[in-house]
Amino acid sequence: MGKSEKLLERLLKLPRDFTWDELTAVLIYLGYEPLKTGKTGGSRRKFADQNKKIINLHKPHPGNIVKEYVLKQVLEQLKEKGKI
């Protein structure tokens, strides 16, 4: 099992210490690409797959740990879109 598969497995367990970089790596592994934000994009980040289905997220700050409710939302959207 590769690093990306291990990260996905870890995400499914909803850990309290899942980082933004880990979440980004999982989304890229599942076929999503980060969309470019404008000059005033703030902390909102969007990821789109090949079919232009978008996942809209709030990048955590000042820390790097993603909140549990955000992880649940991402998992729900990934399930709805048939990615997991």
Residue frames as a rotation matrix with the C-alpha (Angstrom) as fourth column:
MET 1
0.589 0.808 0.000 0.00
0.808 -0.589 0.000 0.00
0.000 0.000 -1.000 0.00
GLY 2
-0.258 -0.707 0.659 1.43
0.706 -0.603 -0.370 3.35
0.659 0.370 0.655 -1.04
LYS 3
-0.912 -0.201 -0.358 1.56
0.398 -0.648 -0.649 6.60
-0.102 -0.734 0.671 0.89
SER 4
-0.742 0.668 0.050 -1.58
-0.578 -0.677 0.455 7.99
0.338 0.309 0.889 -0.76
GLU 5
-0.031 0.737 -0.675 -3.61
0.012 0.675 0.737 4.89
0.999 0.015 -0.030 0.05
LYS 6
-0.417 -0.198 -0.887 -2.44
0.843 0.280 -0.459 5.06
0.339 -0.939 0.050 3.66
LEU 7
-0.995 0.072 -0.062 -3.46
-0.048 -0.943 -0.331 8.72
-0.082 -0.326 0.942 3.86
LEU 8
-0.382 0.911 -0.154 -6.92
-0.561 -0.096 0.822 7.88
0.734 0.400 0.548 2.48
GLU 9
-0.025 0.313 -0.949 -7.27
0.508 0.822 0.257 5.07
0.861 -0.476 -0.180 5.01
ARG 10
-0.746 -0.329 -0.579 -6.24
0.666 -0.349 -0.659 7.51
0.014 -0.878 0.479 7.75
LEU 11
-0.871 0.470 0.142 -8.77
-0.425 -0.867 0.258 10.10
0.245 0.165 0.956 6.54
LEU 12
-0.145 0.867 -0.477 -11.57
-0.144 0.458 0.877 7.53
0.979 0.195 0.058 6.76
LYS 13
-0.170 0.003 -0.985 -10.82
0.859 0.490 -0.147 7.18
0.482 -0.872 -0.086 10.49
LEU 14
0.616 0.443 0.651 -11.39
0.224 -0.891 0.394 10.95
0.755 -0.097 -0.649 11.04
PRO 15
-0.055 -0.714 -0.698 -8.20
0.967 0.137 -0.216 11.61
0.250 -0.687 0.683 13.02
ARG 16
0.799 0.362 -0.481 -7.98
0.531 -0.800 0.280 14.77
-0.283 -0.479 -0.831 15.11
ASP 17
0.185 -0.833 -0.521 -4.53
-0.043 -0.537 0.843 15.60
-0.982 -0.134 -0.136 13.75
PHE 18
0.222 -0.037 0.974 -5.14
0.913 0.357 -0.195 15.39
-0.341 0.933 0.113 9.98
THR 19
-0.361 -0.490 -0.793 -3.25
0.251 -0.870 0.424 18.21
-0.898 -0.046 0.437 8.30
TRP 20
0.527 0.509 -0.681 -4.14
-0.427 -0.534 -0.730 20.42
-0.735 0.675 -0.065 5.34
ASP 21
-0.264 -0.725 -0.636 -1.19
-0.948 0.073 0.311 18.99
-0.180 0.685 -0.706 3.39
GLU 22
-0.863 0.014 0.505 -2.43
-0.016 0.998 -0.056 15.44
-0.505 -0.057 -0.861 3.98
LEU 23
0.132 0.988 0.077 -5.95
0.230 0.045 -0.972 16.37
-0.964 0.146 -0.222 2.85
THR 24
0.374 -0.078 -0.924 -4.58
-0.779 -0.567 -0.267 18.05
-0.503 0.820 -0.273 -0.27
ALA 25
-0.688 -0.711 -0.144 -2.51
-0.694 0.586 0.418 14.95
-0.213 0.388 -0.897 -1.05
VAL 26
-0.572 0.566 0.594 -5.58
0.294 0.817 -0.495 12.69
-0.765 -0.109 -0.634 -0.72
LEU 27
0.459 0.803 -0.381 -7.68
-0.071 -0.394 -0.916 14.92
-0.886 0.447 -0.123 -2.99
ILE 28
0.045 -0.538 -0.842 -4.94
-0.960 -0.258 0.113 14.99
-0.278 0.803 -0.528 -5.63
TYR 29
-0.868 -0.352 0.350 -4.64
-0.304 0.934 0.187 11.19
-0.393 0.056 -0.918 -5.38
LEU 30
-0.264 0.871 0.414 -8.40
0.475 0.491 -0.730 10.93
-0.840 0.004 -0.543 -6.01
GLY 31
-0.275 0.069 0.959 -8.14
0.961 -0.002 0.276 13.02
0.021 0.998 -0.066 -9.17
TYR 32
0.817 0.551 -0.168 -8.80
0.563 -0.825 0.035 16.53
-0.120 -0.123 -0.985 -7.89
GLU 33
-0.261 -0.873 0.412 -6.68
0.846 -0.412 -0.338 19.53
0.465 0.261 0.846 -8.75
PRO 34
-0.140 0.183 -0.973 -6.46
0.693 -0.684 -0.228 22.72
-0.707 -0.706 -0.031 -6.72
LEU 35
0.482 0.362 0.798 -8.01
0.822 -0.502 -0.268 25.64
0.304 0.785 -0.540 -8.60
LYS 36
-0.658 -0.721 0.219 -6.15
0.635 -0.687 -0.354 28.91
0.405 -0.094 0.909 -8.77
THR 37
0.303 0.724 -0.620 -7.57
0.908 -0.417 -0.043 31.53
-0.290 -0.550 -0.783 -6.47
GLY 38
0.595 -0.007 0.804 -7.68
0.440 -0.834 -0.333 35.21
0.673 0.552 -0.493 -7.21
LYS 39
-0.363 -0.803 0.472 -5.60
0.065 -0.527 -0.847 37.84
0.929 -0.277 0.244 -5.57
THR 40
-0.512 0.265 0.817 -8.11
-0.830 -0.399 -0.391 38.12
0.222 -0.878 0.424 -2.70
GLY 41
-0.119 0.459 -0.880 -9.02
-0.227 0.851 0.474 34.43
0.967 0.256 0.003 -2.49
GLY 42
0.226 0.170 0.959 -8.53
-0.952 -0.167 0.255 34.43
0.204 -0.971 0.124 1.27
SER 43
-0.585 -0.471 0.661 -8.58
-0.677 0.732 -0.077 31.05
-0.448 -0.492 -0.747 2.95
ARG 44
0.545 0.799 0.254 -11.17
-0.443 0.531 -0.722 29.48
-0.712 0.281 0.644 0.62
ARG 45
-0.657 -0.733 -0.176 -9.74
-0.593 0.357 0.722 26.72
-0.467 0.578 -0.669 -1.55
LYS 46
0.557 0.822 -0.117 -11.44
-0.690 0.380 -0.616 24.85
-0.462 0.424 0.779 -4.38
PHE 47
-0.674 -0.651 0.350 -10.54
-0.345 0.695 0.631 21.49
-0.654 0.305 -0.693 -5.86
ALA 48
0.362 0.793 -0.490 -12.05
-0.846 0.058 -0.530 20.19
-0.392 0.606 0.692 -9.12
ASP 49
-0.085 -0.338 0.937 -12.00
0.118 0.931 0.346 16.76
-0.989 0.140 -0.039 -10.71
GLN 50
-0.899 -0.331 0.288 -11.98
0.283 0.065 0.957 15.94
-0.335 0.941 0.036 -14.44
ASN 51
-0.286 0.892 0.349 -15.76
0.898 0.121 0.424 16.38
0.336 0.435 -0.836 -14.60
LYS 52
-0.586 -0.067 0.807 -15.48
-0.002 -0.996 -0.084 19.86
0.810 -0.051 0.584 -13.05
LYS 53
0.602 0.699 -0.386 -17.12
0.398 0.156 0.904 18.68
0.692 -0.698 -0.184 -9.83
ILE 54
-0.160 -0.676 0.719 -15.88
-0.231 -0.683 -0.693 21.07
0.960 -0.277 -0.046 -7.18
ILE 55
0.363 0.134 -0.922 -15.08
0.873 0.296 0.386 20.60
0.325 -0.946 -0.010 -3.51
ASN 56
0.223 -0.178 0.958 -14.98
-0.086 -0.983 -0.163 23.96
0.971 -0.046 -0.234 -1.73
LEU 57
0.354 -0.199 -0.914 -12.96
0.854 0.467 0.229 24.07
0.382 -0.861 0.335 1.50
HIS 58
0.877 -0.163 0.452 -11.74
-0.320 -0.900 0.297 26.50
0.358 -0.405 -0.841 4.11
LYS 59
0.112 -0.920 -0.375 -7.99
0.313 0.391 -0.865 26.23
0.943 -0.020 0.332 4.66
PRO 60
0.737 0.190 -0.648 -7.26
0.663 -0.020 0.748 26.19
0.129 -0.982 -0.140 8.39
HIS 61
-0.194 -0.814 0.547 -5.32
0.321 -0.580 -0.749 29.04
0.927 0.030 0.374 9.90
PRO 62
0.439 -0.874 -0.207 -3.28
-0.899 -0.427 -0.101 29.93
-0.001 0.230 -0.973 11.80
GLY 63
-0.114 -0.479 0.870 -2.66
-0.466 0.800 0.379 26.20
-0.878 -0.362 -0.314 12.35
ASN 64
-0.591 -0.194 -0.783 -2.54
-0.800 0.265 0.538 23.42
0.103 0.945 -0.311 9.79
ILE 65
-0.930 0.283 0.233 -4.94
0.178 0.904 -0.389 20.90
-0.321 -0.320 -0.891 11.38
VAL 66
-0.671 0.741 -0.043 -8.24
-0.277 -0.196 0.941 20.38
0.688 0.643 0.337 9.55
LYS 67
-0.490 0.585 0.647 -11.36
-0.833 -0.095 -0.545 20.44
-0.257 -0.806 0.534 11.73
GLU 68
-0.804 0.189 0.564 -13.32
0.119 0.980 -0.159 17.21
-0.582 -0.061 -0.811 12.11
TYR 69
0.229 0.972 -0.060 -16.50
0.129 -0.091 -0.987 18.67
-0.965 0.219 -0.146 10.61
VAL 70
0.223 -0.241 -0.945 -14.55
-0.891 -0.443 -0.097 19.63
-0.395 0.863 -0.314 7.46
LEU 71
-0.836 -0.549 0.024 -13.20
-0.509 0.790 0.341 16.08
-0.206 0.273 -0.940 7.16
LYS 72
-0.435 0.765 0.475 -16.76
0.335 0.627 -0.703 14.74
-0.836 -0.147 -0.529 7.46
GLN 73
0.471 0.608 -0.639 -17.96
-0.332 -0.549 -0.767 17.14
-0.817 0.574 -0.056 4.75
VAL 74
-0.226 -0.650 -0.726 -15.14
-0.956 0.005 0.293 16.08
-0.186 0.760 -0.622 2.43
LEU 75
-0.916 -0.112 0.385 -15.87
-0.107 0.994 0.033 12.39
-0.386 -0.011 -0.922 2.99
GLU 76
-0.007 0.992 0.129 -19.57
0.229 0.127 -0.965 12.96
-0.973 0.023 -0.228 2.35
GLN 77
0.459 0.157 -0.874 -18.84
-0.686 -0.563 -0.462 14.78
-0.564 0.812 -0.151 -0.91
LEU 78
-0.578 -0.741 -0.342 -16.36
-0.804 0.446 0.394 12.11
-0.140 0.502 -0.853 -2.01
LYS 79
-0.721 0.399 0.567 -18.95
0.207 0.904 -0.374 9.40
-0.662 -0.152 -0.734 -1.35
GLU 80
0.326 0.898 -0.296 -21.65
-0.024 -0.305 -0.952 11.33
-0.945 0.317 -0.078 -3.23
LYS 81
0.392 -0.263 -0.882 -19.34
-0.873 -0.408 -0.266 11.72
-0.289 0.874 -0.390 -6.21
GLY 82
0.994 0.108 -0.026 -18.38
-0.111 0.958 -0.263 8.03
-0.003 0.264 0.964 -6.15
LYS 83
0.316 -0.948 -0.026 -14.70
-0.666 -0.203 -0.718 8.63
0.676 0.244 -0.696 -5.39
ILE 84
-0.799 -0.534 0.278 -14.66
-0.570 0.522 -0.634 6.40
0.193 -0.665 -0.721 -2.30
